[in-house]
Structures are given as structure tokens and as C-alpha cells.
């Protein structure tokens, strides 16, 4: 295959013609944008509708001629409200959900630049690679590398346990996209032997799963996992929640039944069940308060074990790992629920009893943090359970399995809401991409121009992430169980002992098992 240049006026100029690249399915024409060649909406798999509904992804259908790759593909059907409520998204319509986008300094097969592949988050129930907050031009330009982003099925289409369908269809979509990168990225100027996956929240959980999946072995060389969620469902729990999801639309949890409902209408199952999940705490336990009825399933086939078990057994010992979390992860969710500073002692006690590890977890937390208010305890235990400790334990599992890991913690305070959000969940995303005025960046940065301090930290994120993608070294020492050195990302970044050692000791020995059906 060869790279060509088209003299079409659209997407280029007489000096810089529109770039054309030939993929395994056909040729695509991109645009020249701010010194980069950008290609959007390239199918990596066939639309998963009709006979392909709820199946593993199938190869994209080849096309003749040159396909314009100017617009992002449509998002998968999804629950548009992060907390289970209504939302708005301005995106194209259609069934071509499974597409990739590429930002490259030069689509020259001889360039062989490192490749970074972005996997979005969104509680496994929403997300779209075309979201403005994921504009990757600054990463590609600053790092002089190729960036790819991808869509994958979420919610009912991607993660609900459905009889007659493979589990973890959203993860299988990600594997198919990585196979597309392996087979095509050289034509865009990338090196298929030097691929780094990176993602945040559910995207980081997906990456943790990919590290444990035999089907993903060999498809990437390095991985960056930002705020890894510890929520992985057991097969029994996933089946029970799947039955409840189907019941919300009056059907059985089977392909035969659910395929009769339009994908865009089937999202109503998750939207209606989510707010009801806390009512099922006696059956679903720790999964119930998350109001997210979707997570990767430890089904024994697509995902044989939890990531922590797999990494400790050496499943990814040859993959470089960069992993970390934000100091005040859970505060975002408290703020979005309108409960900042309003958590009662009763509510804090309930959270401690449910989430703290061990039979004496509540008292252990109170002893470890004697001066903490109810709000602080409520946030602390859920930050630790949901993101903080799963992230650190992933690094420890990687070390136990013979691999190498670098760890960071973001402690810089978001300027939005008078600084009340602290270093909350998702703050790392606008800092990494430099998209302060898009998506959650509007909340976290209050719609104001970023300060010089914010820009400097943003640049630090990109330089560390791209250095890791290029060399495997982000610029600080690998994590060891003796000194436990991590990179603290703040106004004055520095390498020091892990700041959350008090919490880490409370969780020592906890292995984050798949969440059970009670």
C-alpha cells in the first residue's frame, strides 16, 4: 500500500494537497489542519446492527474510490446523562459507530512515529471519540507522534450480559480497533510495533482489561491507565443485572428479544434502571450505589480473570505501564449530585460499612483519619475504593508479575467552583488534551482562560505521556514497594513517596475481586 496526495481543493491547498491514505478496506482522504493531517470516521469494523447485532465486531466492508474522512463517525447508542439523567449530544446519526480517527504529523510510511491510541471513559455507558474534549492535535503536535481515537459499543450494546451474545462486546470492539492500527497505521506514518494505549476512567478500566485479555496480547507495547475503576462484574452479577435491564423494557435478556428493539431506544433500559440500582443493594452490593449497570465481566473467556489477578500472574510483564489517579476523585460525583459539604454522619457511616475493606473497615478508616468530617470520610473511602487503590494495586500487581510500572498522582486543584472540586475525577483529561473549554473542562475550569500555571501543568502531562510512549520512561523512577516513589503532578511537580500511604495501608492485601451477586 502507498500513500498518495490528492489535488482536491477540499481538505488541502495548492501548497499542501489533501492527504490520501490507502487502508486495507480502501483509500481515505483527510484534511490538513494546523500542521497535521487529520482523518476522521474511518470504519474499523462493520456496523454492528441487523444480523451483526450483539455479536463480536466483523471486518469493515471494502469500498471503491476514495472515501472522505472529514467527519467523526456517529457515537454508539448511549445513556447521555452521567448520573442517570437526561443529556444532550451534538453528533452525526447513523449506524457506523465503529470508527477510528487519526492525527498525524505526516502520513509517510517511512516516518515510523510512535502511536498513541485513546480509549474514552464514561462509566461504560456513554462516550464518543468525537467529543471536543478529546481533540488530540496538541498531543500529536507536541509529541511528534501519531494519535488514534476509537469508538466502541457502550451500555446495552457493549456491556449488558445477553444470552446468545459474547460478553464484553465493547472490549472486543477495542481489540478490533487495535488490530486495525496494527494493519494500517504504518500508512499514516506510525510504527505498529510501538503502540501505546491510553485512557481515563472506564477507558482506563478497559485498558486494565486489555492487559488481562489473551485476544489483546501483542497489540500494544505500553499502556497508560488514568483513574482505573475497580468495578469488574462476576458472571453471576452481570447475568442478574442483565435480567433486570431487559425487564425494564419488558423483555428477556436474550439476543432474540432485545434485537427487536431499536438500539437507540434500548438505551432506555439503562437510563431507567440506573437510578433504581441502590434499591438492589441486598443483591448487588457495592455495584448498586454506582448507578452504572455496566462494567467489564469476568466471564472466564473474553476476560478470564480480573486485571489484578492477571497482572500478578505475569500476563502483561512485557508491557510498560503508567498508572495513576487524582487525589479527590469522588468529589466530582458529590458535586454533580449537589451534595458538597452536605454529607451526614449516617451517610458517611453507611459508605464506610459498604466500601471499606475488612470486617472492621469503618473503624479502621475512622482511626486512620481521626479529624475527618463526615463529608471527607464519605469522599475518602469512595475515592479509595473506586479509583485510587485499584490504580495503585494495578501497579503493584504488575510489579509482582515481573513487569515495570510508573505511578503518578494529580493533586492540583481545579479552578472551577472556587476550587471546591479539588483534584477531582476527570481533571486530568482537559489537562492532558489542553481542551479547557470543552466537555467537563467547562465545569472544571469555569469557562475561563487557563492560567499560566494550568498551561504549564498541561504541557507537563503531554511531555510525560508522549515521552513514555516513545521510550517507556515518563521522566520519573519506576514504582517499587520499598520507597514507593511516584510523580506528584501539581503547580510544582515533584517525585516523592506516595502521598496516600495512610489509605494504602488500609487496603494492603486487598485483591479487588470481581463484584459478586449476594
Residue pairs with C-beta under 8 A, 6 or more apart in sequence:
1 22
1 23
1 24
1 109
1 187
2 22
2 109
2 187
3 19
3 20
3 21
3 22
3 107
3 108
3 109
3 187
4 20
4 21
4 22
4 27
5 12
5 17
5 18
5 19
5 20
6 12
6 17
6 18
6 19
6 20
6 29
6 66
7 17
8 17
8 18
8 29
9 18
10 18
10 31
10 68
10 70
11 18
11 19
11 29
11 30
11 31
11 32
11 68
11 70
12 18
12 19
12 31
12 32
13 32
16 32
18 29
18 30
18 31
18 32
19 29
19 30
19 31
19 32
19 37
19 39
19 107
20 27
20 28
20 29
20 30
20 66
21 27
21 28
21 30
21 39
21 107
21 187
21 188
22 28
22 187
23 42
23 180
23 184
23 187
24 180
24 183
24 184
25 43
25 59
25 60
25 61
25 62
25 63
26 62
26 63
26 64
26 65
26 66
26 67
27 65
27 66
27 67
28 39
28 42
28 66
28 67
28 68
28 69
29 66
29 67
29 68
29 69
29 70
30 37
30 38
30 39
30 40
30 69
30 70
30 102
30 107
31 37
31 38
31 39
31 70
32 38
33 137
34 137
34 141
35 105
35 141
36 103
36 104
36 105
36 137
36 140
36 141
37 102
37 103
37 104
37 105
37 106
37 107
37 188
38 101
38 102
38 103
38 104
38 137
39 69
39 101
39 102
39 104
39 188
40 69
40 70
40 71
40 72
40 73
40 99
40 101
40 130
41 69
41 70
41 71
41 72
41 73
41 96
41 99
41 101
42 67
42 69
42 99
42 100
42 101
42 102
43 60
43 61
43 73
43 96
43 98
43 99
44 57
44 60
44 98
44 99
44 100
44 150
44 176
44 177
44 179
44 180
45 57
45 58
45 59
45 60
45 98
45 173
45 176
45 177
45 180
46 52
46 57
46 58
46 59
46 60
46 61
46 98
47 94
47 95
47 96
47 97
47 98
48 54
48 55
48 57
48 58
48 95
48 97
48 98
48 153
48 157
48 169
48 173
49 95
49 263
52 58
53 255
53 259
53 263
54 157
54 162
54 164
54 165
54 169
54 255
54 258
54 259
55 165
55 166
55 169
56 166
56 169
56 172
56 176
57 98
57 169
57 172
57 173
57 176
60 98
71 92
72 91
72 92
72 99
72 101
72 128
72 129
72 130
73 92
73 94
73 96
73 97
73 98
73 99
73 129
73 130
73 151
74 91
74 92
74 93
74 94
74 95
74 96
74 97
75 89
75 91
75 97
75 127
75 128
75 130
75 151
76 97
76 128
76 151
76 152
76 153
76 154
76 155
76 157
76 158
76 263
77 97
77 155
77 156
77 157
77 263
77 264
77 266
77 267
78 122
78 125
78 126
78 127
78 128
78 154
78 155
78 267
79 87
79 125
79 126
79 155
79 267
79 270
79 271
79 274
80 86
80 87
80 88
80 89
80 126
81 87
81 271
82 122
82 123
82 126
82 336
83 291
83 333
83 336
83 337
84 271
84 274
84 275
84 291
87 126
89 128
91 128
91 130
97 151
97 153
98 150
98 151
98 152
98 153
98 173
98 176
98 177
99 129
99 150
99 151
100 129
100 148
100 149
100 150
100 151
100 177
100 180
100 181
101 129
101 130
101 136
101 148
101 149
101 150
102 146
102 147
102 148
102 185
102 188
103 136
103 137
103 139
103 140
103 146
103 147
104 113
104 140
104 146
104 147
104 188
104 189
104 190
105 111
105 113
105 140
105 141
105 144
105 145
105 146
105 189
106 189
107 187
107 188
107 189
108 189
109 186
109 187
109 189
111 189
111 190
112 186
112 189
112 190
112 191
112 194
113 144
113 145
113 146
113 189
113 190
113 191
114 143
114 145
114 146
114 190
114 191
114 194
114 195
114 196
114 466
114 469
114 470
115 145
115 146
115 147
115 148
115 181
115 185
115 190
115 191
115 192
115 194
115 195
115 196
115 469
116 136
116 139
116 143
116 145
116 146
116 147
116 148
116 195
116 196
116 197
116 198
116 465
116 466
116 469
117 147
117 148
117 149
117 150
117 177
117 178
117 181
117 195
117 196
117 197
117 198
117 220
118 129
118 134
118 136
118 147
118 148
118 149
118 150
118 198
118 199
118 203
119 150
119 152
119 174
119 197
119 198
119 199
119 203
119 206
119 207
120 127
120 128
120 129
120 131
120 134
120 149
120 199
120 200
120 202
120 203
121 127
121 199
121 200
121 201
121 202
121 203
121 204
121 205
121 227
121 426
122 154
122 201
122 202
122 203
123 201
123 202
123 290
123 292
123 294
124 154
124 155
124 158
124 159
124 170
124 202
124 205
124 292
124 294
124 295
124 296
125 154
125 155
125 159
125 270
125 274
125 292
125 293
125 294
126 154
126 155
127 152
127 154
127 202
127 203
128 151
129 149
129 150
129 151
131 438
131 439
132 435
132 438
132 439
133 429
133 430
133 433
133 435
133 438
133 439
133 440
133 441
134 149
134 429
134 433
134 435
135 433
135 435
135 438
136 147
136 149
136 433
138 433
138 434
138 462
139 145
139 147
139 432
139 433
139 462
139 465
139 466
140 146
140 147
142 459
142 462
142 463
142 466
143 462
143 463
143 465
143 466
143 467
143 469
143 470
144 466
145 190
145 466
145 469
145 470
146 185
146 188
146 189
146 190
148 177
148 181
148 185
148 190
150 173
150 174
150 177
151 173
152 158
152 170
152 171
152 173
152 174
152 177
152 206
153 159
153 169
153 170
153 173
154 170
154 294
155 267
155 270
155 294
156 245
156 258
156 263
156 266
156 267
156 269
156 270
157 169
157 170
157 263
157 266
158 169
158 170
158 173
158 294
159 168
159 169
159 170
159 294
159 295
159 296
159 297
160 241
160 242
160 245
160 246
160 253
160 258
160 269
160 270
160 293
160 294
161 167
161 233
161 235
161 238
161 239
161 241
161 242
161 253
161 297
162 242
162 246
162 253
162 254
162 255
162 258
163 252
163 253
163 254
163 255
164 254
164 255
164 256
165 255
166 172
166 301
166 302
167 235
167 238
167 297
167 299
167 301
167 302
167 303
168 209
168 296
168 297
168 299
168 302
168 303
170 206
171 206
171 209
171 210
171 213
171 296
171 302
171 303
172 215
172 302
174 206
174 210
174 216
175 210
175 213
175 215
175 216
175 219
178 195
178 197
178 210
178 216
178 219
178 220
179 219
181 190
181 192
181 195
181 219
182 192
182 195
182 219
183 192
185 191
185 192
185 195
186 192
193 221
194 221
194 469
194 470
195 219
195 220
195 221
195 222
196 220
196 221
196 222
196 223
196 224
196 320
196 468
196 469
197 207
197 210
197 220
197 222
197 223
197 224
198 207
198 223
198 224
198 225
198 226
198 465
198 469
199 206
199 207
199 224
199 225
199 226
200 226
200 227
200 426
200 428
200 429
201 226
201 227
201 229
201 387
201 425
201 426
202 229
203 226
204 225
204 226
204 227
204 228
204 229
204 323
204 391
205 228
205 229
205 231
205 232
205 295
205 296
206 296
207 223
207 224
207 225
207 228
208 225
208 228
208 307
208 390
208 394
209 232
209 296
209 303
209 307
210 216
210 219
210 220
210 223
211 223
211 307
211 310
211 311
211 315
211 316
211 319
211 321
212 303
212 304
212 305
212 306
212 307
212 309
212 310
212 311
212 315
212 316
213 302
213 303
213 304
214 304
215 302
220 319
221 319
221 320
222 319
222 320
222 321
222 322
222 468
222 469
222 472
223 316
223 319
223 320
223 321
223 322
224 321
224 322
224 323
224 465
224 468
224 469
225 321
225 322
225 323
225 324
225 391
225 394
226 323
226 324
226 325
226 428
226 429
226 432
227 324
227 325
227 326
227 329
227 387
227 391
227 425
227 426
227 428
228 307
228 323
228 325
228 387
228 390
228 391
228 394
229 295
229 386
229 387
229 390
230 385
230 386
230 387
230 389
230 390
230 512
231 286
231 287
231 290
231 292
231 295
231 386
231 515
232 295
232 296
232 297
232 298
232 303
232 306
232 307
232 512
232 514
232 515
233 241
233 287
233 295
233 296
233 297
233 298
233 514
233 515
234 297
234 298
234 513
234 514
234 515
234 516
234 517
235 297
235 298
235 299
235 300
235 514
236 516
236 517
237 284
237 287
237 514
237 515
237 516
237 517
238 295
238 297
238 299
239 253
239 517
240 283
240 284
240 517
241 273
241 284
241 287
241 293
242 253
243 252
243 253
244 273
244 280
244 293
245 253
245 269
245 270
245 273
245 293
246 252
246 253
246 254
246 257
246 258
246 269
248 268
248 269
248 272
248 273
249 258
249 261
249 266
249 268
249 269
251 257
251 258
251 260
251 261
258 266
270 293
270 294
273 293
274 291
274 292
274 293
275 291
277 284
277 287
277 288
277 289
277 290
277 291
277 292
277 293
278 288
278 289
278 291
279 288
280 288
281 288
281 289
281 354
282 518
283 517
283 518
284 515
284 517
284 518
285 354
285 515
285 516
285 518
286 354
286 355
286 385
286 515
287 295
287 515
289 354
290 386
295 515
296 303
297 303
298 304
298 305
298 306
298 514
304 310
305 313
306 511
306 512
306 513
306 514
307 394
307 397
308 390
308 393
308 394
308 397
308 511
308 512
309 397
309 511
310 316
310 397
311 394
311 397
311 398
311 400
311 401
311 403
312 397
312 400
312 401
313 401
314 401
314 402
314 403
315 401
316 398
316 401
316 403
317 398
317 401
317 402
317 403
318 403
319 403
320 403
320 404
320 468
320 472
321 394
321 395
321 398
321 403
321 404
321 405
321 406
322 405
322 406
322 407
322 408
322 465
322 468
322 474
323 391
323 392
323 394
323 395
323 398
323 405
323 406
323 407
323 408
324 391
324 407
324 408
324 409
324 410
324 486
324 487
325 387
325 388
325 391
325 392
325 409
325 410
326 387
326 409
326 410
326 411
326 423
326 424
326 425
326 427
326 428
327 383
327 409
327 410
327 411
327 422
327 423
327 499
327 500
328 379
328 383
328 421
328 422
328 423
328 424
329 382
329 383
329 386
329 387
329 388
329 424
329 425
330 378
330 379
330 382
330 383
330 386
330 387
330 424
330 425
331 340
331 379
331 383
331 420
331 421
331 422
331 424
331 425
332 421
332 424
332 425
332 426
333 382
333 425
334 340
334 343
334 375
334 378
334 379
335 417
335 420
335 421
335 424
340 375
340 420
341 375
342 375
343 374
343 375
343 378
343 379
344 374
345 374
347 374
347 378
348 374
348 375
348 377
348 378
349 362
351 377
351 378
351 381
351 382
352 361
352 362
352 365
352 366
352 377
352 381
353 361
353 362
355 361
355 381
355 382
355 384
355 385
356 362
356 364
356 365
356 381
356 385
356 506
357 506
357 507
357 510
358 364
361 506
364 506
365 377
365 380
365 381
365 506
366 372
366 377
368 502
368 503
368 505
368 506
369 376
369 377
369 380
369 502
372 380
380 503
384 500
384 503
384 506
384 507
387 425
388 500
388 503
389 503
389 504
389 507
389 510
389 512
390 512
391 407
392 407
392 498
392 500
392 504
393 507
393 510
393 511
393 512
394 405
395 405
395 406
395 407
395 479
396 405
396 479
396 481
398 404
398 405
399 405
399 479
399 480
399 481
404 472
404 478
405 478
405 479
406 468
406 473
406 474
406 476
406 477
406 478
406 479
406 487
407 479
407 486
407 487
407 498
408 464
408 474
408 476
408 486
408 487
408 488
408 489
409 486
409 487
409 488
409 489
409 498
409 499
409 500
410 423
410 427
410 428
410 431
410 489
410 490
411 423
411 488
411 489
411 490
411 499
412 423
412 427
412 431
412 457
412 489
412 490
412 491
413 419
413 421
413 422
413 423
414 421
414 422
414 423
414 424
414 427
414 444
414 445
415 444
415 445
415 446
415 448
415 451
415 454
416 443
416 444
416 445
416 446
417 443
417 446
421 427
421 443
421 444
424 444
426 440
426 444
427 444
428 461
429 435
429 439
429 440
429 441
430 436
430 438
430 439
430 440
430 441
430 444
430 445
430 458
431 454
431 457
431 458
431 461
432 458
432 461
432 462
432 465
434 455
434 458
434 462
435 441
436 445
436 449
436 450
436 454
436 458
437 445
437 447
445 454
450 458
453 491
457 489
457 490
457 491
457 493
460 489
460 493
461 489
463 475
464 474
464 475
464 487
465 474
467 473
467 474
467 475
468 474
474 487
475 487
476 485
476 486
476 487
476 495
477 485
477 495
479 485
479 486
483 497
484 497
484 498
484 501
484 504
485 495
485 496
485 497
485 498
486 495
486 496
486 497
486 498
486 499
487 493
487 494
487 495
488 494
488 495
488 496
488 499
498 504
